[in-house]
Amino acid sequence: MTAQISFEMQARDGLARTGVISTPRGEIRTPAFMPVGTAATVKAMMPESVRATGADILLGNTYHLMLRPGAERIDRLGGLHKFMNWDRPILTDSGGFQVMSLAGLRKLTEKGVTFKSHIDGSKHELTPERSMEIQKLLGSDIVMCFDECPALPATDKAVAESMRLSMRWAERSKEAFGDRPGHALFGIMQGGVTPELREESAEALKAIGFDGYAVGGLAVGEGQEAMFGVLDYAPGLLPEDKPRYLMGVGKPDDIVGAVKRGIDMMDCVLPSRSGRTGQVFTRCGVLNIKNARHQDDPRPLDEACTCPACRHYSRAYLHHVFRSQEIISSMLLTWHNLHYFQDIMAGMREAIAAGRFAEWEAGFHAGRAAGDIEPL
């Protein structure tokens, strides 16, 4: 067991990297995809099932957990790992993004943000110091700085002001985080789609010094082309020897494109949320289980997939339970999607280690371009 959190890069192929983040709660193989356990659960999944898909780490949401059931309560009950029965690493976000996207009537000042809960309208304040305190109460292994994330498109002036505020908050987050052996603090680069602002942000974060660095403020409506445009240079502005985390991404081709550009960690609600709405990710692209073409189809979702949904159930059955609004539908489709996302990560790790990333990527895109199997 390591007492500290460390990152070892084991191989690179072009800008793509593979390595291991070592934590007291276990190793995180990178590139890593983190399923999102918003309210201390990955919806429709048991923790052991999430682990069985290949996940090494989960993400928890500071904003949701502080409102319900409350960080102090989770602390009294033994911390988030014990509370949700997940004994491996957990990363918690800072709450900044959810305040932007969910909270009603938020008021932003130098000190922090006051907002009304989307659950019951109660008033709350989130500052860098309070965010660090909540994440400490939760007991997460990787803690994110408190930042402000403006929705794009926004003016250069607004993006610059927001980024500089986030950098001042990053400094306060680091101070409030203190010395916590076995726990890591990640800084978050902001700056929209403007290279000069991204560079200014990276320099400010490096001067403060963090255990890892996130590229924030993307996947907020700018589109894949603009996102890749930023990722063509942004990871290279961050330290080589620390993990790089792209927040809130994404679709399978977003993930592959990000790893190709030097990203080590990602998270997204997409596989679990899509599973609940009948959207299924496979090697042959995306299919919709509610479509009538599946109702008499005895074949699995994906012949090559080893998840329980594909091993034991037909498209016809999955179509039926989805249309009947049976809970098993969310369970099986979520499991399949998470399994597929982890398969992508394992495939990339293997390909980077073998120096075959370009070949693997070509095969990945060709498979998805081929489209779903022909209807019977």
ROVEXDO-752893 format. One record per atom (N, C-alpha, C): x, y, z. Coordinates in steps of 0.05 Angstrom, whole numbers, padded with zeros to 5 digits, always signed. Layout:
BEGIN
XYZ/...
REM end
This chain:
BEGIN
+00017-00024+00000/+00000+00000+00000/+00018+00025+00000/+00012+00042-00019/+00027+00067-00019/+00014+00088-00002/+00030+00104+00012/+00018+00125+00030/+00013+00151+00015/+00025+00153-00009/+00021+00177-00024/+00007+00170-00051/-00002+00190-00065/-00013+00186-00091/+00009+00194-00111/+00015+00176-00129/+00037+00181-00149/+00028+00173-00177/+00041+00183-00197/+00035+00177-00225/+00060+00167-00238/+00058+00144-00251/+00081+00133-00266/+00072+00129-00295/+00085+00142-00313/+00079+00138-00341/+00095+00114-00351/+00081+00095-00363/+00095+00070-00371/+00102+00068-00401/+00086+00082-00417/+00092+00081-00446/+00078+00105-00459/+00088+00113-00482/+00074+00133-00498/+00076+00125-00527/+00056+00134-00542/+00055+00129-00571/+00045+00155-00583/+00062+00170-00596/+00054+00197-00604/+00050+00213-00578/+00027+00227-00576/+00021+00241-00552/+00005+00224-00532/-00005+00201-00541/-00021+00184-00523/-00003+00171-00503/-00013+00169-00478/+00003+00159-00456/-00012+00137-00441/+00003+00118-00430/-00009+00098-00412/+00008+00096-00387/-00005+00093-00364/+00010+00092-00339/-00008+00083-00317/+00001+00089-00292/-00013+00081-00268/-00013+00104-00248/-00036+00110-00237/-00037+00128-00214/-00040+00110-00189/-00020+00110-00172/-00021+00093-00148/-00033+00109-00124/-00052+00097-00111/-00065+00109-00088/-00066+00089-00065/-00070+00098-00040/-00073+00079-00018/-00096+00059-00023/-00116+00066-00039/-00139+00049-00043/-00137+00032-00069/-00114+00033-00081/-00111+00016-00105/-00101+00032-00129/-00094+00018-00150/-00082+00030-00174/-00104+00038-00194/-00099+00060-00207/-00117+00070-00229/-00101+00068-00254/-00109+00050-00272/-00095+00047-00298/-00104+00069-00317/-00085+00083-00329/-00091+00104-00347/-00083+00097-00376/-00098+00107-00396/-00121+00125-00393/-00144+00111-00379/-00158+00127-00362/-00179+00117-00345/-00205+00131-00351/-00227+00115-00351/-00254+00127-00353/-00267+00123-00326/-00277+00145-00314/-00290+00145-00288/-00320+00146-00291/-00334+00124-00284/-00364+00125-00284/-00372+00146-00263/-00394+00159-00268/-00404+00180-00250/-00424+00169-00230/-00417+00171-00204/-00435+00163-00183/-00446+00188-00169/-00462+00203-00183/-00472+00229-00175/-00479+00231-00145/-00498+00215-00137/-00509+00216-00110/-00500+00191-00094/-00474+00184-00096/-00463+00161-00083/-00474+00135-00094/-00481+00135-00120/-00488+00111-00134/-00486+00115-00164/-00475+00096-00178/-00477+00096-00207/-00504+00084-00213/-00522+00101-00224/-00550+00094-00226/-00554+00066-00239/-00571+00050-00227/-00579+00023-00237/-00557+00002-00235/-00535+00009-00220/-00513-00010-00218/-00505-00015-00188/-00498-00040-00182/-00485-00046-00156/-00456-00039-00158/-00443-00030-00136/-00414-00023-00138/-00397-00046-00149/-00403-00071-00141/-00387-00093-00150/-00391-00098-00180/-00415-00090-00190/-00419-00092-00219/-00403-00071-00234/-00402-00047-00223/-00385-00026-00235/-00356-00035-00237/-00347-00047-00215/-00319-00057-00214/-00315-00078-00235/-00336-00096-00238/-00334-00118-00258/-00331-00108-00286/-00340-00084-00292/-00337-00073-00319/-00308-00065-00325/-00292-00062-00304/-00264-00054-00307/-00258-00027-00296/-00277-00014-00282/-00272+00013-00271/-00253+00011-00247/-00233+00028-00246/-00215+00029-00223/-00222+00052-00204/-00238+00071-00213/-00244+00095-00198/-00271+00106-00206/-00285+00117-00186/-00311+00130-00191/-00310+00159-00185/-00329+00174-00196/-00331+00203-00190/-00356+00208-00174/-00354+00224-00153/-00377+00233-00137/-00380+00263-00140/-00405+00272-00137/-00411+00301-00141/-00414+00316-00114/-00396+00334-00109/-00396+00350-00085/-00423+00365-00081/-00432+00377-00103/-00457+00393-00102/-00481+00376-00093/-00484+00353-00106/-00507+00336-00099/-00505+00324-00071/-00481+00316-00063/-00477+00303-00037/-00479+00323-00014/-00471+00348-00019/-00473+00368+00003/-00502+00375+00008/-00519+00373-00013/-00547+00379-00009/-00563+00356+00002/-00555+00332-00006/-00569+00307+00002/-00550+00284-00001/-00543+00269+00020/-00553+00271+00047/-00539+00290+00065/-00518+00304+00055/-00502+00323+00070/-00475+00311+00077/-00454+00328+00073/-00426+00318+00077/-00421+00311+00106/-00432+00326+00124/-00428+00320+00153/-00440+00293+00160/-00463+00287+00149/-00476+00261+00154/-00459+00238+00143/-00449+00241+00118/-00433+00220+00106/-00408+00216+00123/-00396+00238+00133/-00372+00235+00150/-00379+00220+00176/-00401+00226+00189/-00409+00212+00213/-00413+00182+00208/-00422+00176+00184/-00427+00148+00177/-00403+00133+00166/-00379+00146+00167/-00355+00132+00161/-00342+00140+00134/-00353+00161+00121/-00341+00171+00096/-00355+00158+00072/-00349+00170+00049/-00364+00162+00024/-00358+00134+00015/-00333+00125+00018/-00326+00097+00009/-00343+00077+00024/-00344+00079+00051/-00360+00061+00067/-00390+00064+00062/-00398+00089+00060/-00427+00096+00056/-00438+00082+00031/-00422+00083+00009/-00433+00072-00016/-00421+00044-00023/-00405+00033-00004/-00394+00006-00008/-00376+00005-00033/-00358+00024-00036/-00338+00024-00058/-00311+00029-00044/-00294+00008-00044/-00269+00010-00029/-00245+00019-00046/-00251+00026-00071/-00229+00035-00088/-00229+00066-00090/-00211+00077-00106/-00209+00107-00107/-00235+00121-00116/-00239+00144-00104/-00261+00162-00112/-00249+00190-00117/-00258+00202-00139/-00252+00230-00145/-00277+00246-00141/-00276+00268-00126/-00299+00286-00124/-00294+00312-00139/-00314+00321-00154/-00312+00347-00166/-00317+00368-00145/-00313+00394-00152/-00314+00415-00132/-00341+00426-00127/-00360+00421-00145/-00387+00433-00143/-00391+00457-00161/-00369+00467-00172/-00371+00492-00188/-00388+00489-00213/-00384+00466-00227/-00399+00462-00252/-00429+00459-00246/-00436+00444-00225/-00465+00440-00219/-00478+00466-00211/-00463+00482-00196/-00474+00508-00188/-00481+00524-00213/-00464+00523-00233/-00469+00537-00258/-00493+00526-00272/-00495+00499-00273/-00515+00488-00291/-00542+00481-00277/-00542+00478-00251/-00567+00469-00238/-00579+00489-00218/-00562+00503-00204/-00573+00520-00182/-00589+00543-00192/-00610+00549-00177/-00626+00573-00184/-00615+00597-00170/-00618+00620-00182/-00611+00646-00170/-00584+00646-00156/-00563+00640-00172/-00536+00640-00159/-00525+00668-00160/-00509+00674-00139/-00496+00700-00138/-00466+00696-00134/-00450+00707-00153/-00422+00702-00154/-00407+00726-00143/-00389+00722-00124/-00371+00743-00114/-00343+00733-00112/-00324+00750-00105/-00296+00741-00101/-00295+00719-00080/-00312+00720-00060/-00311+00701-00038/-00319+00673-00048/-00340+00672-00064/-00351+00646-00073/-00378+00649-00086/-00395+00629-00083/-00421+00629-00096/-00443+00624-00075/-00464+00640-00074/-00487+00633-00059/-00509+00625-00079/-00524+00605-00072/-00544+00594-00091/-00567+00581-00076/-00588+00576-00091/-00611+00561-00080/-00610+00533-00090/-00615+00514-00072/-00616+00486-00079/-00637+00480-00099/-00630+00463-00119/-00650+00456-00139/-00670+00436-00128/-00664+00425-00103/-00682+00405-00091/-00705+00419-00076/-00697+00437-00058/-00718+00449-00040/-00716+00480-00038/-00699+00492-00054/-00697+00521-00053/-00682+00533-00030/-00670+00515-00012/-00655+00525+00011/-00630+00539+00001/-00620+00559+00017/-00597+00575+00009/-00571+00563+00019/-00551+00563+00002/-00525+00552+00009/-00502+00570-00001/-00479+00567+00011/-00456+00582+00001/-00433+00562-00004/-00421+00565-00027/-00398+00548-00033/-00374+00566-00039/-00353+00563-00024/-00328+00578-00028/-00306+00557-00032/-00282+00566-00041/-00260+00546-00043/-00255+00531-00017/-00257+00546+00006/-00252+00534+00032/-00274+00514+00039/-00299+00521+00034/-00321+00502+00040/-00320+00478+00022/-00313+00482-00003/-00311+00459-00022/-00290+00439-00012/-00267+00450-00003/-00246+00432+00007/-00255+00418+00033/-00270+00432+00050/-00280+00420+00075/-00300+00398+00068/-00318+00402+00049/-00338+00382+00042/-00323+00357+00031/-00304+00362+00013/-00290+00339+00000/-00274+00324+00020/-00264+00338+00041/-00249+00324+00063/-00269+00307+00079/-00292+00318+00085/-00313+00303+00100/-00321+00278+00084/-00323+00281+00058/-00331+00258+00041/-00309+00237+00041/-00284+00246+00044/-00261+00228+00045/-00251+00219+00018/-00257+00234-00003/-00248+00226-00030/-00218+00226-00033/-00208+00209-00051/-00179+00206-00054/-00167+00228-00071/-00182+00236-00092/-00174+00258-00109/-00194+00281-00107/-00185+00304-00099/-00201+00327-00094/-00197+00348-00116/-00218+00360-00125/-00215+00381-00146/-00217+00409-00134/-00201+00427-00144/-00203+00455-00137/-00230+00466-00142/-00238+00486-00127/-00264+00500-00133/-00259+00520-00155/-00275+00518-00176/-00271+00536-00199/-00298+00546-00209/-00296+00566-00226/-00320+00577-00239/-00318+00570-00268/-00339+00558-00279/-00339+00549-00306/-00360+00564-00322/-00352+00582-00339/-00373+00597-00355/-00383+00580-00378/-00409+00582-00383/-00420+00568-00406/-00411+00581-00432/-00403+00566-00452/-00395+00577-00478/-00419+00577-00496/-00422+00595-00515/-00403+00616-00521/-00404+00639-00501/-00381+00651-00496/-00380+00675-00478/-00359+00693-00490/-00360+00719-00483/-00340+00738-00493/-00313+00732-00482/-00292+00740-00497/-00264+00736-00487/-00261+00749-00459/-00273+00772-00456/-00270+00787-00431/-00282+00770-00408/-00306+00759-00413/-00320+00743-00392/-00304+00718-00385/-00293+00705-00406/-00277+00681-00402/-00251+00687-00387/-00239+00710-00394/-00214+00718-00380/-00219+00724-00351/-00240+00739-00345/-00246+00746-00317/-00252+00721-00301/-00268+00703-00313/-00275+00678-00299/-00251+00661-00294/-00233+00659-00314/-00209+00643-00311/-00192+00654-00288/-00188+00680-00287/-00171+00692-00267/-00183+00689-00239/-00209+00691-00237/-00223+00685-00212/-00218+00656-00203/-00220+00638-00223/-00214+00609-00217/-00186+00605-00207/-00167+00620-00218/-00139+00617-00210/-00135+00627-00181/-00149+00649-00174/-00148+00659-00146/-00161+00638-00128/-00182+00627-00137/-00195+00606-00121/-00178+00581-00119/-00162+00575-00140/-00144+00552-00139/-00124+00555-00117/-00113+00579-00114/-00094+00585-00093/-00106+00581-00066/-00131+00591-00063/-00145+00588-00037/-00152+00558-00032/-00158+00544-00053/-00164+00515-00050/-00140+00500-00040/-00116+00506-00052/-00091+00493-00044/-00085+00498-00014/-00089+00524-00006/-00084+00531+00021/-00103+00516+00040/-00128+00516+00033/-00149+00503+00050/-00145+00472+00050/-00136+00461+00029/-00132+00432+00027/-00111+00423+00047/-00090+00439+00050/-00069+00433+00070/-00052+00409+00063/-00042+00396+00083/-00024+00372+00079/-00041+00347+00086/-00048+00332+00065/-00064+00308+00070/-00052+00284+00056/-00033+00271+00069/-00020+00247+00057/-00041+00227+00048/-00036+00215+00024/-00055+00195+00014/-00078+00207-00001/-00080+00234-00002/-00101+00247-00017/-00088+00267-00037/-00100+00271-00060/-00088+00288-00080/-00107+00311-00086/-00095+00334-00094/-00111+00357-00102/-00103+00364-00131/-00123+00366-00148/-00119+00372-00176/-00128+00401-00181/-00111+00416-00196/-00119+00442-00206/-00134+00440-00232/-00150+00461-00239/-00166+00460-00263/-00159+00484-00281/-00149+00477-00305/-00143+00498-00325/-00169+00507-00338/-00172+00534-00340/-00195+00546-00354/-00184+00563-00376/-00202+00578-00389/-00192+00596-00411/-00208+00593-00437/-00230+00578-00436/-00246+00575-00460/-00231+00563-00483/-00235+00576-00507/-00221+00565-00531/-00199+00584-00540/-00189+00601-00521/-00168+00621-00527/-00141+00611-00518/-00122+00606-00536/-00096+00595-00528/-00081+00612-00507/-00082+00639-00510/-00068+00656-00492/-00079+00653-00463/-00105+00651-00461/-00117+00648-00434/-00112+00621-00423/-00112+00600-00439/-00105+00573-00430/-00076+00572-00419/-00059+00586-00434/-00030+00586-00426/-00027+00602-00399/-00041+00624-00397/-00040+00640-00372/-00049+00623-00349/-00071+00608-00353/-00083+00591-00332/-00063+00569-00325/-00051+00556-00344/-00032+00534-00339/-00008+00544-00322/+00002+00568-00330/+00025+00579-00315/+00017+00585-00286/-00007+00596-00282/-00016+00602-00255/-00018+00576-00238/-00029+00555-00250/-00032+00530-00236/-00005+00517-00229/+00013+00518-00248/+00040+00506-00244/+00055+00521-00221/+00050+00547-00220/+00063+00563-00199/+00053+00556-00171/+00027+00548-00170/+00015+00540-00144/+00025+00511-00138/+00024+00494-00158/+00033+00466-00155/+00012+00447-00146/+00005+00428-00163/-00016+00408-00156/-00007+00380-00162/-00022+00361-00152/-00016+00332-00156/-00025+00322-00183/-00043+00337-00196/-00053+00330-00222/-00066+00355-00233/-00073+00355-00259/-00084+00378-00272/-00107+00371-00290/-00128+00386-00288/-00152+00381-00305/-00154+00402-00326/-00164+00394-00349/-00172+00414-00370/-00202+00417-00366/-00210+00440-00356/-00238+00446-00351/-00250+00464-00372/-00276+00469-00370/-00289+00488-00388/-00292+00478-00416/-00291+00452-00421/-00297+00441-00447/-00321+00423-00445/-00331+00413-00467/-00356+00397-00468/-00378+00412-00455/-00379+00439-00459/-00400+00455-00448/-00415+00470-00471/-00415+00457-00494/-00430+00468-00517/-00414+00479-00540/-00387+00475-00538/-00370+00487-00560/-00368+00469-00584/-00375+00443-00581/-00374+00424-00604/-00347+00410-00604/-00346+00387-00618/-00322+00370-00617/-00298+00384-00631/-00303+00397-00653/-00281+00410-00668/-00267+00430-00651/-00282+00447-00637/-00270+00468-00620/-00256+00455-00596/-00268+00433-00585/-00256+00420-00563/-00229+00407-00571/-00228+00393-00593/-00203+00382-00603/-00183+00404-00609/-00193+00426-00619/-00176+00449-00624/-00160+00458-00599/-00174+00458-00576/-00161+00465-00551/-00143+00442-00542/-00152+00417-00545/-00136+00394-00536/-00111+00390-00554/-00110+00403-00577/-00086+00401-00594/-00062+00414-00581/-00067+00433-00562/-00045+00446-00549/-00046+00446-00518/-00071+00445-00507/-00074+00449-00478/-00059+00428-00460/-00061+00402-00466/-00047+00383-00449/-00017+00388-00448/-00006+00397-00470/+00023+00403-00472/+00032+00426-00455/+00013+00443-00445/+00019+00465-00428/+00022+00456-00399/+00013+00431-00393/+00013+00421-00366/+00037+00403-00361/+00045+00399-00336/+00068+00383-00330/+00066+00354-00341/+00088+00345-00352/+00090+00318-00365/+00085+00296-00344/+00095+00301-00320/+00097+00279-00300/+00073+00277-00282/+00051+00291-00288/+00027+00291-00272/+00003+00282-00289/-00017+00269-00277/-00040+00261-00292/-00055+00285-00303/-00067+00282-00327/-00083+00303-00340/-00112+00292-00344/-00130+00308-00334/-00158+00299-00332/-00176+00318-00348/-00190+00307-00367/-00210+00322-00383/-00237+00318-00371/-00249+00340-00360/-00273+00337-00345/-00298+00336-00362/-00316+00316-00356/-00342+00315-00368/-00343+00304-00397/-00323+00288-00404/-00322+00278-00432/-00321+00247-00430/-00336+00234-00446/-00353+00243-00467/-00363+00219-00483/-00368+00225-00508/-00376+00204-00527/-00351+00187-00533/-00355+00162-00543/-00331+00145-00548/-00310+00159-00566/-00319+00172-00588/-00299+00184-00605/-00286+00209-00593/-00300+00223-00574/-00288+00245-00558/-00265+00234-00541/-00271+00211-00528/-00252+00199-00510/-00226+00190-00525/-00230+00177-00548/-00207+00168-00563/-00191+00192-00573/-00205+00212-00583/-00191+00237-00592/-00176+00251-00570/-00187+00250-00545/-00174+00263-00523/-00148+00248-00515/-00150+00221-00514/-00127+00205-00507/-00105+00209-00528/-00113+00210-00553/-00094+00214-00575/-00078+00240-00571/-00091+00259-00557/-00079+00286-00553/-00066+00289-00525/-00063+00267-00511/-00048+00268-00486/-00063+00269-00460/-00089+00262-00460/-00106+00262-00436/-00105+00234-00423/-00105+00234-00396/-00102+00209-00381/-00128+00200-00367/-00146+00219-00361/-00170+00212-00345/-00194+00227-00357/-00217+00214-00355/-00242+00226-00364/-00266+00216-00348/-00288+00231-00348/-00312+00221-00335/-00336+00231-00351/-00358+00217-00350/-00382+00226-00364/-00406+00210-00354/-00429+00223-00353/-00454+00209-00346/-00465+00194-00370/-00454+00198-00394/-00466+00188-00419/-00472+00158-00419/-00453+00140-00412/-00459+00111-00413/-00483+00103-00395/-00484+00114-00371/-00505+00107-00353/-00532+00120-00360/-00530+00146-00367/-00555+00160-00374/-00567+00148-00400/-00549+00142-00419/-00559+00131-00445/-00571+00103-00440/-00559+00088-00422/-00570+00061-00416/-00599+00063-00406/-00605+00084-00391/-00632+00087-00380/-00652+00096-00401/-00642+00108-00423/-00660+00118-00444/-00660+00100-00469/-00647+00077-00467/-00648+00057-00489/-00627+00062-00510/-00608+00079-00505/-00587+00084-00525/-00563+00066-00518/-00554+00050-00538/-00534+00030-00533/-00509+00035-00550/-00486+00035-00537/-00460+00039-00551/-00448+00012-00557/-00440+00008-00582/-00427-00017-00590/-00403-00011-00608/-00388-00031-00614/-00365-00028-00633/-00375-00019-00660/-00400-00024-00666/-00412-00017-00692/-00428+00008-00691/-00422+00025-00672/-00437+00050-00670/-00459+00049-00649/-00478+00067-00651/-00499+00070-00630/-00525+00058-00641/-00539+00043-00624/-00565+00034-00632/-00586+00042-00611/-00611+00042-00620/-00633+00050-00601/-00650+00025-00597/-00650+00014-00572/-00664-00011-00567/-00694-00009-00570/-00704+00016-00568/-00734+00018-00570/-00744+00016-00598/-00727+00016-00618/-00736+00014-00646/-00748-00014-00651/-00769-00014-00667/-00785-00039-00672/-00768-00060-00686/-00747-00052-00700/-00730-00072-00715/-00718-00093-00696/-00717-00087-00670/-00704-00106-00651/-00724-00126-00639/-00750-00122-00643/-00770-00137-00627/-00770-00167-00632/-00761-00176-00655/-00760-00205-00661/-00732-00215-00665/-00712-00199-00656/-00684-00206-00661/-00672-00222-00638/-00665-00248-00643/-00654-00264-00622/-00624-00260-00616/-00611-00242-00632/-00582-00238-00629/-00576-00219-00606/-00551-00220-00596/-00543-00201-00575/-00539-00173-00586/-00535-00154-00568/-00529-00127-00576/-00503-00126-00592/-00483-00141-00583/-00457-00141-00595/-00445-00169-00591/-00441-00183-00613/-00431-00211-00613/-00405-00213-00597/-00388-00193-00599/-00361-00195-00587/-00360-00187-00557/-00383-00176-00547/-00383-00165-00520/-00388-00187-00499/-00374-00186-00477/-00376-00206-00456/-00392-00197-00432/-00406-00174-00434/-00422-00165-00411/-00447-00183-00408/-00459-00183-00384/-00483-00200-00380/-00506-00194-00399/-00510-00169-00407/-00532-00163-00426/-00527-00178-00453/-00502-00179-00462/-00496-00192-00488/-00494-00222-00485/-00484-00231-00462/-00480-00260-00459/-00506-00275-00455/-00525-00262-00441/-00549-00277-00432/-00576-00268-00444/-00576-00246-00458/-00602-00234-00467/-00602-00226-00496/-00625-00229-00509/-00627-00222-00537/-00636-00193-00540/-00633-00182-00564/-00643-00156-00570/-00674-00155-00566/-00687-00177-00573/-00716-00179-00571/-00724-00175-00541/-00710-00189-00523/-00716-00186-00495/-00711-00158-00485/-00687-00147-00492/-00680-00121-00483/-00699-00099-00493/-00709-00103-00518/-00729-00086-00529/-00755-00088-00513/-00763-00112-00506/-00787-00117-00491/-00786-00104-00463/-00764-00108-00448/-00763-00097-00421/-00760-00067-00421/-00748-00056-00442/-00746-00027-00444/-00774-00015-00449/-00789-00027-00469/-00816-00017-00475/-00835-00021-00451/-00830-00041-00435/-00847-00047-00412/-00839-00031-00387/-00818-00015-00390/-00807+00001-00368/-00799-00015-00344/-00788-00039-00350/-00778-00056-00328/-00750-00046-00319/-00745-00048-00293/-00721-00037-00281/-00696-00052-00292/-00700-00078-00299/-00677-00094-00309/-00666-00082-00335/-00683-00068-00350/-00674-00055-00374/-00651-00035-00368/-00656-00017-00349/-00635+00003-00341/-00610-00011-00331/-00614-00033-00316/-00591-00047-00305/-00574-00059-00327/-00586-00074-00345/-00571-00088-00366/-00559-00069-00386/-00574-00049-00394/-00563-00030-00415/-00541-00013-00404/-00544-00005-00378/-00523+00011-00365/-00497-00006-00363/-00501-00031-00354/-00478-00049-00351/-00464-00052-00378/-00479-00056-00399/-00467-00059-00425/-00452-00034-00433/-00464-00011-00430/-00451+00014-00439/-00425+00018-00423/-00426+00015-00396/-00402+00019-00380/-00380-00002-00388/-00388-00026-00393/-00370-00047-00402/-00356-00039-00428/-00372-00028-00447/-00361-00020-00473/-00341+00003-00469/-00348+00023-00453/-00330+00045-00448/-00303+00035-00436/-00305+00016-00416/-00280+00006-00404/-00265-00011-00424/-00279-00025-00442/-00265-00040-00464/-00248-00021-00481/-00260+00002-00488/-00245+00022-00503/-00219+00030-00489/-00222+00035-00462/-00198+00044-00447/-00177+00022-00447/-00186-00003-00442/-00167-00026-00442/-00153-00029-00469/-00169-00026-00490/-00158-00028-00517/-00137-00007-00522/-00142+00018-00513/-00123+00039-00517/-00098+00035-00500/-00101+00026-00475/-00078+00021-00458/-00059+00001-00471/-00071-00021-00481/-00056-00042-00494/-00042-00032-00519/-00057-00017-00535/-00046-00007-00561/-00023+00012-00557/-00026+00030-00537/-00005+00050-00531/+00021+00035-00522/+00017+00015-00504/+00040+00000-00494/+00054-00015-00516/+00039-00023-00536/+00051-00039-00558/+00059-00021-00581/+00055+00006-00579/+00063+00024-00600/+00045+00022-00625/+00020+00013-00621/+00001+00009-00643/-00024+00026-00641/-00021+00050-00629/-00045+00066-00624/-00059+00074-00650/-00044+00083-00670/-00056+00092-00695/-00071+00070-00708/-00060+00046-00708/-00073+00022-00719/-00099+00016-00704/-00098+00016-00677/-00121+00011-00661/-00143+00032-00667/-00135+00058-00668/-00154+00080-00673/-00168+00077-00700/-00153+00069-00720/-00165+00065-00747/-00186+00043-00746/-00180+00021-00731/-00199-00001-00728/-00224+00008-00713/-00220+00024-00692/-00242+00034-00676/-00261+00051-00694/-00250+00069-00709/-00267+00086-00726/-00280+00070-00749/-00266+00051-00760/-00277+00034-00781/-00301+00018-00771/-00298+00007-00748/-00320-00009-00736/-00345+00007-00732/-00341+00031-00721/-00364+00049-00715/-00377+00059-00741/-00360+00064-00761/-00370+00074-00787/-00386+00052-00802/-00380+00027-00796/-00394+00005-00809/-00424+00004-00802/-00430+00014-00779/-00458+00015-00770/-00468-00012-00759/-00492-00012-00748/-00504-00035-00735/-00508-00058-00755/-00509-00083-00745/-00515-00106-00762/-00541-00103-00776/-00543-00116-00799/-00568-00114-00815/-00591-00126-00800/-00615-00114-00802/-00639-00126-00789/-00645-00153-00801/-00657-00170-00786/-00664-00197-00795/-00687-00195-00816/
REM end
